[in-house]
Amino acid sequence: MLGITRPKPGEHVNADGVWDLLQNMGKMTVFSLCLLLCADLLDLAVGYLTVTIEPLPPVVVGETVTLKCNFKTDGRLREIVWYRVTDGGTIKQKIFTYDAMFNTNYSHMEDYRRREDLVYQSTVRLPEVRISDNGPYECHVGIYDRATREKVVLASGNVFLTVMSPPNNISVLAENTPAPFSRYQAQNFTLVCSAKGGKPAPSVYFKRDGELIEVISYIEPYTSERAVGSAGWRGARPLISRDLDETKLQRSLSLLDPEGRSARLYTESPQRVHTQGQQAYEPSPATEVIPETVVSREFPRWVHSTDPLYYFSHTQIPQSDGSVVVQARLTWTLNPQLDNDALFSCEVKHPALSMPMQTEVTLAAPKGPKLFMTPTRAKVGDTVRISVQGFQNEVFPEPLFTWTRVGGRLLDGSAEREGKELILERVPAELNGSMYRCTAQNPLGSTDTHTRLIVFENPSMMKNTQNPN
């Protein structure tokens, strides 16, 4: 410990004022004195600088966001720079700079057709934010060093901008369609609700006739096969009816025709009508629509009127723009008696929505498909197209169309053909009066519609076959 006492009379006193400083302090260490002097000099040279940024609440795409950078300093401002931080903090991209020396500001985002607005020296407004604007931002403030007036002292603050996006599209479809109708075995049915464009992922749930469905959740991993809706998933699921009867109704031979099809209520072999001298009169229409349609309403004995078990699963598929596609699945054992005309709705909740989005479908069996034939007046050698133009009711899920010729095979020799259109190329005269059946079916039921083909003679072909003698 070093003691410092009052000088004796006649002793020389330092001119730097140290003695005057120590005169009122008594005894103290040399180390403490140095700390006091260094702190005082450092404060005079550097000053102070603090930077804080107000936290931001989540914003919705399209809104305007204001980034406020609050700083306190007793020094002279040099510049304020805003950065957008990407790739986990490894890349910092300048978005706005304020130069206090020249009192100018400029944006670094002009190449992206975006220009931020300067509200104040340290405040930046981002108009019409997008999902890509989501992420951290930093504000760097620089002041001049008091000691040298050449160096710049920096301080920074950061804030995270959370951008939400509501789903822009929701849809409901039936998985593994089109599918046939079966009276003789139980089959599972799955509705798929897709919500696209949401960030964060929305919550999805199903309702039946306006009532929330009680479901049993299960986890189902996402695969590429699931994304394309492969048919193999239907066979992989077990039957989930609450009370299936193992003694299912056997296929009755009395309900089958010789080709193995269900028996019809109409005449299978209609008689052809030939009128002599038909060319001398106004020709009849090329097609004759047969009004007899039979809607399948016979159901097997294993169908019961108890409430089914609904199984629910969902997958989340991240997108490149930061949004998420949510696919929710509702699976149960279909009961055509109870589920026909049932209204199912899919509702989507999201924090960016003031009320849920909703889309709905009504399960319905096809009834009376409308057939259209071209040309309307078919001649021998023409190509005839018979197509389905619509139904008497809205049909969901998508029907499966099967074409057959009553009492024989199709023109190409096949027994049946699938699709919404049947094409008969270069029809011969022998097809005049033949009847064609279009069977439209989905898992809820089936219906048949018939049309008769009338083929007229072709004058151009008759000229080529006339005997010149």
C-alpha positions in Angstrom: 0.0 0.0 0.0 1.5 3.3 -1.0 0.5 6.3 1.2 0.3 9.9 -0.1 0.6 12.7 2.4 0.4 16.5 2.3 3.8 18.0 1.1 6.1 19.7 3.5 6.6 23.5 3.4 8.9 24.4 0.5 8.3 21.2 -1.5 7.4 21.4 -5.2 3.8 20.6 -6.2 3.0 19.0 -9.6 1.3 21.3 -12.1 -0.9 18.6 -13.5 -3.4 18.9 -10.7 -2.9 15.5 -9.2 -2.3 16.9 -5.8 -5.5 18.9 -5.9 -7.4 15.7 -6.8 -5.9 13.7 -4.0 -6.2 16.5 -1.5 -9.9 15.8 -0.9 -9.7 12.0 -1.3 -7.3 11.0 1.3 -5.5 7.8 0.8 -6.2 5.5 -2.3 -4.4 3.0 -4.4 -2.6 3.8 -7.6 -4.6 1.1 -9.3 -7.9 2.7 -8.4 -6.8 6.0 -9.6 -5.8 4.6 -13.0 -9.2 3.0 -13.3 -11.0 6.2 -12.7 -8.9 8.2 -15.1 -9.2 5.5 -17.9 -13.0 5.3 -17.5 -13.3 9.1 -17.6 -11.2 9.3 -20.7 -13.0 6.4 -22.5 -16.3 8.0 -21.8 -15.2 11.3 -23.3 -13.7 9.6 -26.4 -16.4 7.0 -27.4 -19.7 8.0 -25.9 -22.5 5.4 -25.8 -24.7 3.7 -28.4 -27.6 1.3 -27.8 -29.9 -0.3 -30.5 -33.3 -1.9 -29.9 -36.0 -3.1 -32.3 -39.7 -3.4 -31.3 -41.0 -7.0 -31.8 -43.4 -7.6 -34.7 -46.7 -9.5 -34.5 -47.4 -12.0 -37.3 -48.7 -10.3 -40.5 -50.7 -11.6 -43.4 -49.5 -11.7 -47.0 -50.3 -8.4 -48.7 -50.2 -6.2 -45.6 -47.7 -3.4 -45.0 -45.0 -3.9 -42.3 -43.0 -1.1 -40.6 -39.6 -2.0 -39.2 -38.6 0.4 -36.4 -35.0 0.6 -35.3 -34.6 2.6 -32.0 -31.2 3.8 -31.0 -29.7 6.1 -28.3 -26.4 7.8 -28.6 -24.6 11.0 -27.6 -22.3 10.7 -30.6 -22.6 11.8 -34.2 -24.6 9.5 -36.5 -22.8 8.1 -39.5 -25.2 5.6 -41.1 -28.1 3.2 -40.6 -28.3 -0.1 -42.6 -31.1 -2.7 -42.7 -30.2 -6.3 -43.6 -32.3 -9.3 -44.5 -30.7 -12.4 -43.0 -31.0 -15.7 -45.0 -29.6 -19.2 -45.0 -29.5 -19.5 -41.2 -27.6 -16.2 -40.7 -24.8 -17.0 -43.2 -26.0 -14.4 -45.8 -26.9 -10.8 -45.0 -28.5 -8.9 -47.8 -28.8 -5.1 -47.7 -32.3 -3.8 -48.2 -32.0 -0.1 -47.2 -29.3 2.4 -46.2 -29.4 5.9 -44.7 -26.2 7.9 -45.1 -26.2 10.7 -42.4 -23.1 12.4 -43.9 -24.9 13.3 -47.1 -28.5 13.0 -45.7 -29.5 10.5 -48.5 -31.2 7.1 -48.4 -31.5 4.5 -51.1 -33.0 1.0 -51.5 -31.0 -2.1 -52.5 -34.1 -4.0 -53.7 -34.8 -2.2 -57.0 -33.7 -5.3 -58.9 -36.6 -7.2 -57.4 -39.1 -4.5 -58.5 -39.5 -3.6 -54.8 -38.6 -0.3 -53.2 -39.0 0.3 -49.5 -40.3 3.5 -48.2 -38.3 5.6 -45.7 -40.5 6.7 -42.9 -37.7 8.1 -40.7 -34.0 7.7 -40.7 -34.2 4.4 -38.9 -37.7 3.2 -39.9 -38.5 1.3 -43.1 -41.8 0.3 -44.4 -42.3 -2.9 -46.5 -45.4 -2.7 -48.6 -47.3 -5.8 -49.7 -45.2 -8.4 -47.9 -44.9 -11.8 -49.4 -44.2 -15.3 -48.0 -40.6 -14.9 -49.1 -40.2 -11.9 -46.8 -40.5 -14.2 -43.8 -37.4 -14.3 -41.7 -35.0 -12.3 -39.5 -33.9 -8.7 -40.1 -31.1 -6.7 -38.6 -30.6 -3.0 -38.1 -26.9 -1.7 -37.9 -26.3 1.8 -36.6 -22.9 3.5 -36.9 -21.6 6.6 -35.1 -18.2 8.4 -35.3 -15.5 7.6 -32.7 -14.9 10.7 -30.7 -11.2 10.1 -30.3 -10.2 9.8 -33.9 -13.2 11.1 -35.8 -12.2 8.5 -38.5 -13.4 5.2 -37.0 -17.0 4.2 -36.9 -18.5 2.5 -33.8 -21.3 0.0 -34.7 -24.2 -1.5 -32.8 -27.0 -3.7 -34.1 -30.4 -5.2 -33.2 -32.5 -7.9 -34.8 -36.2 -8.8 -35.2 -38.0 -11.8 -36.8 -40.8 -11.1 -39.3 -43.4 -13.8 -39.4 -45.5 -13.8 -42.6 -48.7 -15.8 -42.6 -50.6 -16.9 -45.7 -54.2 -18.2 -45.7 -55.0 -21.2 -48.0 -55.9 -20.0 -51.5 -57.5 -23.2 -52.6 -59.4 -26.0 -51.0 -61.0 -29.0 -52.7 -62.7 -32.3 -51.9 -62.3 -35.4 -54.1 -62.9 -39.1 -53.8 -59.8 -41.2 -53.7 -59.3 -44.1 -56.2 -62.1 -43.0 -58.6 -63.7 -43.9 -60.9 -64.6 -47.1 -59.2 -67.4 -49.7 -59.8 -70.5 -50.3 -57.7 -70.7 -53.6 -55.9 -73.7 -55.2 -54.3 -71.9 -58.2 -52.9 -69.0 -57.0 -50.9 -68.2 -54.2 -48.5 -65.7 -51.5 -49.7 -64.0 -48.6 -48.0 -64.5 -45.1 -49.3 -62.2 -42.2 -48.8 -62.7 -38.5 -49.1 -59.6 -36.3 -49.6 -59.6 -32.6 -48.7 -56.6 -30.6 -50.0 -55.8 -27.1 -48.7 -53.1 -25.4 -50.6 -51.1 -22.2 -50.1 -51.3 -22.0 -46.3 -48.5 -20.8 -43.9 -48.4 -22.1 -41.3 -50.3 -25.3 -42.0 -54.0 -24.9 -41.4 -56.2 -27.3 -39.4 -58.7 -29.4 -41.5 -61.8 -31.2 -40.3 -64.9 -32.8 -41.8 -68.6 -32.4 -41.2 -71.6 -34.5 -42.3 -74.9 -32.8 -42.9 -73.5 -29.8 -40.9 -72.5 -31.9 -37.9 -68.8 -32.3 -36.9 -67.8 -35.9 -37.5 -66.2 -37.8 -34.6 -63.1 -39.5 -36.0 -60.4 -41.9 -35.0 -57.0 -40.4 -35.9 -54.2 -42.5 -37.3 -50.8 -41.6 -38.7 -50.1 -42.4 -42.3 -46.7 -41.4 -43.7 -46.5 -39.4 -46.9 -45.0 -41.2 -49.9 -44.9 -40.5 -53.6 -47.4 -43.3 -54.3 -49.8 -41.7 -51.8 -49.3 -38.3 -53.6 -50.5 -39.7 -56.9 -53.3 -41.6 -55.2 -52.3 -45.1 -56.3 -55.1 -47.7 -56.3 -53.0 -50.1 -54.1 -53.8 -48.1 -51.0 -57.5 -49.2 -51.2 -56.6 -52.8 -50.9 -54.1 -52.1 -48.1 -56.8 -50.7 -45.7 -58.9 -53.1 -43.7 -62.6 -53.0 -43.7 -63.7 -50.6 -41.0 -67.4 -51.2 -40.6 -68.6 -51.4 -37.1 -70.5 -54.7 -37.5 -69.7 -56.5 -40.8 -71.5 -59.7 -41.4 -69.1 -62.4 -42.4 -71.9 -64.4 -44.1 -72.2 -62.1 -47.1 -74.9 -62.5 -49.6 -73.9 -65.0 -52.3 -74.2 -64.0 -55.9 -77.6 -65.4 -57.1 -77.7 -67.1 -60.4 -81.1 -65.8 -61.0 -79.8 -62.2 -61.0 -77.2 -63.0 -63.7 -77.5 -63.2 -67.5 -75.4 -65.7 -69.6 -72.6 -63.1 -69.9 -72.3 -62.7 -66.1 -74.0 -59.3 -66.0 -77.0 -58.4 -63.8 -80.3 -59.2 -65.3 -82.1 -56.3 -66.9 -85.8 -55.4 -66.9 -85.9 -54.6 -70.6 -85.8 -56.9 -73.6 -82.2 -57.9 -74.4 -82.8 -58.6 -78.1 -85.0 -55.8 -79.6 -86.6 -56.6 -82.9 -85.4 -54.6 -85.9 -88.0 -52.7 -87.8 -87.6 -52.6 -91.6 -89.9 -50.4 -93.6 -90.1 -51.0 -97.4 -89.6 -47.9 -99.5 -88.0 -46.0 -96.7 -85.9 -44.0 -99.1 -89.0 -42.5 -100.7 -90.1 -40.8 -97.4 -88.5 -38.4 -95.0 -85.8 -40.3 -93.1 -86.4 -41.0 -89.4 -83.9 -39.7 -86.8 -80.6 -41.4 -86.7 -80.8 -42.3 -83.1 -83.7 -43.4 -80.9 -83.3 -42.8 -77.2 -84.7 -45.7 -75.2 -86.3 -44.3 -72.0 -85.9 -47.5 -70.0 -83.2 -46.8 -67.4 -82.7 -49.0 -64.4 -81.0 -47.5 -61.3 -79.5 -50.2 -59.1 -81.2 -50.0 -55.7 -80.7 -53.5 -54.5 -78.3 -53.7 -51.6 -76.7 -56.7 -49.9 -77.6 -58.0 -46.5 -74.3 -57.1 -44.9 -75.2 -53.4 -45.0 -76.5 -52.3 -41.6 -78.0 -49.1 -40.4 -75.5 -48.5 -37.6 -73.2 -45.5 -37.5 -69.9 -46.2 -39.2 -66.4 -45.7 -37.8 -64.7 -42.7 -39.4 -60.9 -42.8 -39.6 -59.0 -39.6 -40.1 -55.4 -38.9 -41.2 -53.5 -35.9 -42.7 -50.2 -35.2 -44.3 -48.3 -32.0 -44.7 -46.3 -31.4 -47.9 -43.9 -28.4 -47.7 -43.7 -26.3 -50.9 -40.7 -24.3 -52.3 -42.4 -20.9 -51.5 -42.6 -21.7 -47.8 -46.3 -22.7 -47.8 -47.7 -26.1 -46.9 -50.2 -28.4 -48.7 -52.4 -30.2 -46.2 -54.2 -33.4 -47.4 -56.8 -34.7 -44.9 -58.4 -38.1 -45.5 -61.7 -39.4 -44.1 -62.2 -43.2 -44.6 -65.2 -45.3 -43.7 -67.1 -48.4 -45.0 -69.6 -47.1 -47.5 -73.3 -47.8 -46.9 -75.1 -46.8 -50.1 -78.5 -46.9 -48.3 -77.4 -44.3 -45.8 -74.7 -42.4 -47.6 -76.6 -41.6 -50.8 -77.5 -37.9 -50.9 -75.3 -37.3 -47.7 -73.7 -33.9 -47.6 -70.0 -33.9 -46.6 -68.1 -30.6 -46.0 -64.5 -29.9 -45.5 -63.6 -26.9 -43.3 -60.2 -25.2 -43.0 -59.2 -23.0 -40.0 -56.2 -20.7 -40.2 -55.0 -17.8 -38.0 -54.9 -15.5 -41.1 -58.7 -16.1 -41.7 -61.4 -14.4 -39.7 -63.8 -17.4 -40.4 -63.2 -20.9 -41.7 -63.1 -21.7 -45.4 -65.5 -24.4 -46.5 -66.2 -26.6 -49.5 -68.8 -29.4 -49.7 -69.9 -32.3 -51.9 -73.0 -34.4 -51.9 -72.6 -38.2 -52.5 -75.0 -39.3 -55.2 -75.4 -42.3 -57.4 -75.7 -41.6 -61.2 -79.2 -41.3 -62.7 -80.0 -41.2 -66.4 -76.9 -40.2 -68.3 -77.7 -38.1 -71.4 -76.3 -39.6 -74.5 -75.4 -37.6 -77.7 -74.6 -39.2 -81.0 -72.7 -37.6 -83.9 -73.4 -37.4 -86.8 -77.1 -37.1 -86.1 -77.9 -38.8 -89.4 -75.4 -41.6 -89.7 -74.7 -43.3 -93.1 -73.0 -46.4 -94.0 -69.2 -45.9 -93.7 -69.4 -43.0 -91.3 -67.6 -42.9 -88.0 -70.2 -42.6 -85.2 -69.4 -41.2 -81.8 -71.7 -41.8 -78.8 -70.8 -39.7 -75.8 -72.2 -38.8 -72.4 -73.2 -35.2 -72.2 -74.4 -35.1 -68.6 -76.8 -36.5 -66.0 -80.2 -35.7 -64.7 -78.6 -35.0 -61.3 -75.2 -34.0 -59.9 -73.0 -37.1 -59.5 -70.2 -37.5 -57.0 -67.8 -39.3 -57.0 -66.9 -39.5 -60.7 -68.7 -42.3 -62.4 -67.2 -45.2 -64.3 -68.7 -45.6 -67.8 -68.9 -48.9 -69.6 -70.3 -49.4 -73.1 -71.7 -52.7 -74.4 -73.8 -53.8 -77.4 -77.1 -55.5 -76.5 -77.1 -59.0 -77.9 -73.6 -59.0 -79.3 -70.1 -57.7 -79.3 -68.9 -54.2 -80.2 -67.7 -53.4 -83.7 -64.1 -54.0 -82.8 -65.0 -57.5 -81.4 -64.6 -56.5 -77.8 -67.3 -57.3 -75.2 -67.2 -53.8 -73.5 -65.3 -50.5 -73.6 -64.7 -48.0 -70.9 -64.8 -44.2 -71.2 -67.2 -41.3 -71.7 -67.3 -41.9 -75.4 -67.8 -44.9 -77.7 -66.4 -44.6 -81.2 -67.7 -46.8 -84.1 -65.5 -46.5 -87.1 -66.9 -47.0 -90.6 -70.2 -48.5 -89.5 -71.6 -51.2 -91.8 -75.2 -51.5 -92.8 -75.6 -54.6 -90.6 -75.5 -52.3 -87.5 -78.8 -50.7 -88.4 -81.2 -50.9 -85.5 -78.5 -52.2 -83.1 -78.9 -51.1 -79.5 -76.0 -49.9 -77.3 -76.0 -49.7 -73.5 -74.1 -47.2 -71.4 -73.6 -48.2 -67.8 -72.7 -45.4 -65.4 -71.7 -46.5 -61.9 -69.9 -45.2 -58.8 -69.6 -46.8 -55.4 -73.1 -45.6 -54.5 -75.0 -47.2 -57.4 -75.3 -47.7 -61.1 -77.7 -46.9 -63.9 -78.1 -47.9 -67.6 -79.1 -45.9 -70.6 -79.7 -47.2 -74.1 -79.7 -45.7 -77.5 -80.5 -47.3 -80.9 -78.4 -46.7 -83.9 -80.2 -46.1 -87.2 -77.9 -46.3 -90.3 -79.0 -44.9 -93.6 -77.7 -45.9 -97.0 -74.8 -43.9 -98.4 -75.6 -42.6 -102.0 -71.9 -42.2 -102.8 -71.1 -45.8 -101.9 -74.1 -47.0 -103.9 -72.8 -45.2 -107.1 -69.5 -46.9 -106.7 -71.1 -50.3 -106.5 -73.7 -49.9 -109.4 -73.3 -52.2 -112.5 -72.7 -50.0 -115.6 -74.7 -52.6 -117.7 
